[in-house]
């Protein structure tokens, strides 16, 4: 059901594909699980590039406001899709009476680890891009090769942790739970910047 190397490969393939054709989501997959991984990864891909727009020189206040709304919406989707990954895994485990409720609890769920692997795939892609830039100033390539080695090591460690968590979960030696993110900023009933503004609006 879950293989960290398979997830890493999907992340890398899709990042390269989407940079060649950004408007093509290309989330076809041989399994429903990997399709869910791909969709969550796409949310991170979109979020990365929307945030780049906010940092562009000369961006206007109106453009920044629009970008901020898109960031909030996409980040909410990213978190929702990470939760769906955990839901899918827990549904697959349930007929096997897993996870073992008496096993030690892992502080991070597989869905959250997959989300971190997705972000690392984006960092690795863009860092490699910078390391290979032909018009970069002296020292730029060397600095980014060093950064790339660190990122790849971090991803290998994290992927190993994901495989270990899944292996121990299947053995009944460790458990994880679905942790809802419960974001407040998009909820007009919970964000005072929204509901106070609505109250302040004069009737029409």
C-alpha positions as CSV (number, residue, x, y, z in Angstrom):
1,X,0.0,0.0,0.0
2,X,2.7,2.5,1.0
3,X,6.2,2.7,-0.4
4,X,8.4,5.8,0.3
5,X,10.5,5.2,-2.8
6,X,7.4,4.9,-5.0
7,X,6.1,8.2,-3.5
8,X,9.4,10.0,-4.1
9,X,9.5,8.8,-7.7
10,X,6.0,10.0,-8.3
11,X,6.8,13.4,-6.8
12,X,9.9,13.8,-8.9
13,X,8.3,12.7,-12.2
14,X,5.3,15.0,-11.6
15,X,7.4,18.1,-10.7
16,X,9.4,17.7,-13.9
17,X,6.2,17.1,-16.0
18,X,4.3,20.1,-14.5
19,X,7.2,22.5,-15.1
20,X,7.1,21.5,-18.8
21,X,3.3,21.8,-18.9
22,X,2.0,23.8,-15.9
23,X,-1.6,23.7,-17.0
24,X,-1.7,20.0,-17.4
25,X,-2.4,18.4,-13.9
26,X,-1.4,15.0,-15.2
27,X,-2.5,13.2,-12.1
28,X,-3.3,9.8,-13.7
29,X,-2.0,7.0,-11.6
30,X,-1.9,3.2,-11.5
31,X,-3.6,3.2,-8.1
32,X,-6.1,5.3,-6.1
33,X,-3.5,5.7,-3.4
34,X,-0.9,7.2,-5.7
35,X,-3.6,9.3,-7.4
36,X,-4.3,10.8,-3.9
37,X,-0.5,11.4,-3.4
38,X,-0.4,13.1,-6.8
39,X,-3.3,15.4,-6.0
40,X,-1.8,16.4,-2.7
41,X,1.5,17.1,-4.5
42,X,-0.2,19.2,-7.1
43,X,-1.5,21.5,-4.3
44,X,2.0,22.0,-3.0
45,X,3.2,22.6,-6.6
46,X,0.6,25.3,-7.1
47,X,1.2,26.8,-3.7
48,X,4.9,27.1,-4.3
49,X,4.4,29.1,-7.5
50,X,1.6,31.2,-6.2
51,X,3.9,32.3,-3.3
52,X,6.5,33.2,-5.9
53,X,4.1,35.6,-7.4
54,X,3.8,37.5,-4.1
55,X,7.6,38.0,-4.1
56,X,7.9,39.4,-7.7
57,X,9.3,42.9,-7.8
58,X,6.7,45.6,-8.6
59,X,3.7,43.6,-7.6
60,X,0.8,45.9,-6.7
61,X,-1.2,45.9,-3.5
62,X,-4.3,44.6,-5.4
63,X,-2.2,41.8,-6.9
64,X,-0.8,41.0,-3.4
65,X,-4.3,40.8,-2.0
66,X,-5.4,38.4,-4.7
67,X,-2.3,36.3,-4.3
68,X,-2.9,36.1,-0.5
69,X,-6.5,34.8,-1.1
70,X,-5.2,32.2,-3.5
71,X,-2.5,31.2,-1.1
72,X,-5.0,30.7,1.7
73,X,-7.3,28.7,-0.5
74,X,-4.5,26.5,-1.9
75,X,-3.0,25.9,1.5
76,X,-6.3,24.8,2.8
77,X,-6.6,22.3,-0.1
78,X,-3.1,21.1,0.6
79,X,-3.9,20.3,4.2
80,X,-7.3,18.7,3.3
81,X,-5.6,16.4,0.8
82,X,-2.9,15.4,3.4
83,X,-5.7,14.5,5.8
84,X,-7.3,12.4,3.0
85,X,-4.1,10.4,2.7
86,X,-4.3,9.4,6.3
87,X,-8.0,8.6,5.9
88,X,-7.2,6.3,3.0
89,X,-4.4,4.5,5.0
90,X,-6.6,4.1,8.1
91,X,-9.5,2.8,6.0
92,X,-7.1,0.2,4.4
93,X,-5.8,-0.8,7.9
94,X,-9.1,-1.1,9.6
95,X,-10.1,-4.6,8.4
96,X,-6.8,-5.8,9.8
97,X,-7.6,-4.3,13.3
98,X,-4.7,-1.8,12.8
99,X,-3.3,0.5,13.9
100,X,-2.8,-1.3,17.3
101,X,-4.3,1.1,19.9
102,X,-1.9,-0.2,22.5
103,X,1.2,0.5,20.5
104,X,3.3,3.6,21.0
105,X,1.9,6.6,19.2
106,X,3.9,8.3,16.4
107,X,3.8,12.1,16.7
108,X,3.5,12.5,12.9
109,X,1.1,10.8,10.6
110,X,2.0,9.3,7.2
111,X,0.0,12.0,5.4
112,X,2.0,14.7,7.0
113,X,5.3,13.0,6.2
114,X,4.2,12.6,2.5
115,X,3.4,16.4,2.6
116,X,7.0,17.1,3.8
117,X,8.4,14.8,1.1
118,X,6.3,16.7,-1.5
119,X,7.8,20.0,-0.4
120,X,11.3,18.5,-0.4
121,X,10.8,17.3,-4.0
122,X,10.0,20.9,-5.0
123,X,13.0,22.3,-3.1
124,X,15.3,19.7,-4.8
125,X,14.0,20.4,-8.3
126,X,14.5,24.2,-7.9
127,X,17.8,23.9,-6.2
128,X,19.1,21.6,-9.0
129,X,17.8,24.2,-11.4
130,X,19.8,26.9,-9.7
131,X,22.9,24.6,-9.6
132,X,22.7,24.2,-13.3
133,X,22.0,27.9,-14.2
134,X,24.3,29.1,-17.0
135,X,24.0,32.8,-16.2
136,X,24.5,32.5,-12.4
137,X,27.2,34.6,-10.6
138,X,30.5,32.9,-9.5
139,X,30.0,30.5,-6.5
140,X,26.2,30.2,-7.1
141,X,26.4,26.7,-8.6
142,X,28.8,25.4,-5.9
143,X,26.6,26.8,-3.1
144,X,23.5,25.2,-4.6
145,X,25.2,21.8,-5.2
146,X,26.0,21.9,-1.4
147,X,22.3,22.7,-0.7
148,X,21.2,20.0,-3.0
149,X,23.2,17.4,-1.2
150,X,21.7,18.4,2.1
151,X,18.1,18.3,0.7
152,X,18.6,14.9,-0.8
153,X,20.0,13.6,2.4
154,X,17.1,15.0,4.4
155,X,14.6,13.4,1.9
156,X,16.4,10.0,2.1
157,X,16.2,10.2,5.9
158,X,12.5,11.2,5.9
159,X,11.6,8.5,3.4
160,X,13.3,6.0,5.6
161,X,11.2,7.2,8.6
162,X,8.0,6.8,6.6
163,X,8.8,3.2,5.6
164,X,9.8,2.4,9.2
165,X,6.5,3.9,10.5
166,X,4.5,1.9,8.0
167,X,6.4,-1.3,8.6
168,X,5.9,-0.9,12.4
169,X,2.3,-0.1,12.0
170,X,1.7,-3.3,10.0
171,X,3.5,-5.2,12.7
172,X,1.4,-3.7,15.4
173,X,4.4,-2.1,17.0
174,X,3.5,1.5,16.4
175,X,0.3,3.5,15.7
176,X,-0.6,6.8,14.2
177,X,-3.8,8.9,14.2
178,X,-5.5,11.3,11.9
179,X,-4.7,14.8,13.1
180,X,-7.1,17.4,11.8
181,X,-5.4,20.7,11.0
182,X,-8.6,22.7,11.9
183,X,-7.4,25.8,10.2
184,X,-9.2,28.9,11.3
185,X,-8.2,31.6,8.9
186,X,-10.6,30.6,6.1
187,X,-13.6,30.1,8.3
188,X,-15.8,33.3,8.5
189,X,-17.2,32.1,11.8
190,X,-13.8,31.7,13.4
191,X,-11.6,34.5,12.0
192,X,-12.4,37.8,13.7
193,X,-10.9,39.7,10.8
194,X,-13.8,38.3,8.7
195,X,-16.7,38.3,11.0
196,X,-16.0,41.7,12.6
197,X,-15.7,43.2,9.2
198,X,-19.1,41.7,8.2
199,X,-20.7,43.2,11.3
200,X,-19.3,46.5,10.5
201,X,-20.8,46.6,7.0
202,X,-23.8,48.9,6.8
203,X,-27.1,47.3,5.7
204,X,-27.9,47.6,2.0
